[in-house]
């Protein structure tokens, strides 16, 4: 692993958090990193719902079978795409744009010594509809994912999942 890329290798899914609160300035740092992501034709079709309220995080956890860590995370961020703002109103471009912001949040959290875990929402219609209800979203706003964020109560060793068998050179 190239040490210059250590931030990538340190990023791991963290599912257990301490009770320590997350300062608003750190949340803004995460969101600034998110919005530094590339976007097709610079359309920036993303919105971010920062969720500190325990009851709302519990509702989201109820909607996401693998999202139970939201109950103990001090903050959740729900990433929502606006299909009306996406390049060519394309779901594919919107998803790519939002995925780039999600990865930026995950990397920024790791760099800032926070733990984070990406929780899938899209394309599961039941999950999309439940989050639309929770946040009272209009039709054009599509929940893409939720991210649990907190100070890690566990540590994971750095790693790469590099697999040379998945690398193809030229046409081979």
MOBELNOR-V249421 format. One record per pair of residues at least 24 apart in sequence whose ideal C-beta (glycine too) atoms are under 6 Angstrom apart, sorted by the first residue. I is the first residue (numbers start at 0). J is the second residue. Records with the same first field share a line. If there is no record, write none. Layout:
BEGIN
I=J ; J
END
This chain:
BEGIN
0=159
6=110
8=157 ; 159
9=109 ; 157
10=105 ; 106 ; 109
11=155
12=116
13=114 ; 116 ; 151
14=68 ; 116
15=152 ; 153
16=71 ; 72 ; 114 ; 149 ; 152
17=150 ; 152
19=150
20=73
21=73 ; 74
29=104 ; 107
32=103 ; 107
33=100 ; 103 ; 104
36=99 ; 100 ; 103
37=99
38=96
39=86 ; 92
40=86
42=84 ; 85 ; 86
44=80 ; 81 ; 84 ; 85 ; 93 ; 96
45=97 ; 100
46=79
47=76
48=77 ; 134
49=76
50=75
58=133
59=145
62=126 ; 129
63=118
66=118
68=116 ; 147
69=147
72=147 ; 148 ; 149
73=149
74=148
75=145 ; 147
76=146
77=145
78=143 ; 144
79=140 ; 142
80=141 ; 143
81=139 ; 140
82=139 ; 141
83=139
97=143
101=144
104=146
108=148
113=148
114=149 ; 151
115=146 ; 148
116=147
117=144 ; 146
118=144 ; 145
119=144
120=144
END
